Amino acid sequence: MVKNNDRLGGTGEMSIVKKSSTGLDRRSFIKSASLAALAGAGSAVSGPVSAQESSASIPRLASGNYDFDTPYNRVGTDCARWDSPPIRYPEGTFKYGMGVASMDFECAPCITEALQERVKHHNWGYLSSTEGLRNGILRWNGEHHGVDLSPDSVTISDGIYPGMIAAMRAFVPRGSKVLLSTPAYSGFFSMARAANVEVIDSEMEYKNGRYEINWQDLEEKMTPEVRVMIVCNPQNPTGNVWTEEELLRVGRLCLDHNVVVLSDEIHSDVIRAGHKFTPFGSLPDQAVVNNSISFNAISKTFNLAGMKNAYYYSKSPVMLERVNKYHRAELSTLGVVANEAAYNEGWEWFEQANAYMDENHTFIENYVKQNMPTVGYVKNEGTYMTFLDFSKTMKTVGAEEQHRSHNKASAEHYFQDWLVHNSGVYLNPGTDYGSGGAGHMRMNIASSRLVVRDVLEAMASAVNNA
Ligand SMILES: Cc1ncc(COP(=O)(O)O)c(C=O)c1O
């Protein structure tokens, strides 16, 4: 296991003692292939870079702000972002996990403190109440999103997946379809598979640096077979934060065509400066709102994905009841404790983390424009993902032809391997997000800026020398 207080820098050594079940020795993996760059980066940080034996949570800088710069070592904790790619690249070329949507930051101290307190009691039988959690959800929505929810309009779940799958089962009869504005989160395709329904893509148009809905195409795709449309707001992976006007237009089209709206708002807190998140459930048209179910969580906000907690709500009790009939979720005690603490006391940490990620976006935009002239940048409005256009490099390295001879699902999957082998950086292929993702790769930017800088330098060197 990685020690609680393990940080890079200082000694330049990490206390990885775990031998993984895959047989990959994490210690030699790090030594041979991976995080030397992070150790180097850590030593460049001004502030508390050495391992702090007494610290049980993220350190603060002299300014009083949390220190998001010092890289926090997650390797060897069985985290999907850093520990899954080396299984695919056992030869040791993988260095930087910039794929899976989790943050690298050490979590808000209130979460660790609440968990430590609960762990003092040594019994882990079934939970009786989620009252405190529900109150946290109601308060968060009121305070941060301006949505007034009644307790019985909210169903607590153990992820977005179970609620979405239940909703698809409720509203999409066998043989009918789900509509998706793409590129969109790859998990929607898995959810539809689990619900045994087909997905129809309506590809967005890339105009003036932003993905825009193709309204004519969207309406044409709303055939009688389409019974549900998933709205992803903010949109993963493009980073769009939909305006009230856009959401109303989608909502009215759906109403006209007898299509129920499932609004996935899991990224709703991670909004860039200058943009505003509009909850679907707050739109100024009651009929549109009543035709929707909203899905949310603070698992992106506080990096609590492993704690399995989310919820959905509807202003229409009839719609909610239909979904509830197909929904079953079991919460974990520690998940409830962690989420409740974050809802109640986490805001200060999140505000700072969000500001830091906003600066990461700006840093990446400037770096790409200055140093990677062949790579296209899509302006992010929200989320901590960025969608980079590598189509020129993909052409240079012959990704389209190579993917066939290498038996890869797409040119973007071939390019994913190419990038790992030539820069050590692991990104997600754009084609995983449906039509419109071709030529693009999704990058997770929720890391120390020092890591982001090393990642960009490694990618620039590979791309500029392709
Ligand atoms: C848009 C979107 N929805 C849902 C999920 C997954 O949610 P959960 O882990 O709560 O099922 C993600 C994870 O990245 C996501 O980006």
The ligand as an ORCA input file, in Angstrom:
! r2SCAN-3c Opt
* xyz 0 1
  C     -21.086     12.187    -17.733
  C     -20.803     11.061    -16.770
  N     -21.825     10.353    -16.275
  C     -21.616      9.326    -15.407
  C     -20.342      8.965    -15.028
  C     -20.155      7.792    -14.097
  O     -20.873      7.983    -12.949
  P     -20.927      6.889    -11.785
  O     -19.514      6.471    -11.516
  O     -21.543      7.603    -10.629
  O     -21.790      5.779    -12.251
  C     -19.241      9.692    -15.517
  C     -17.859      9.314    -15.144
  O     -16.895      9.785    -15.691
  C     -19.487     10.763    -16.409
  O     -18.493     11.501    -16.926
*
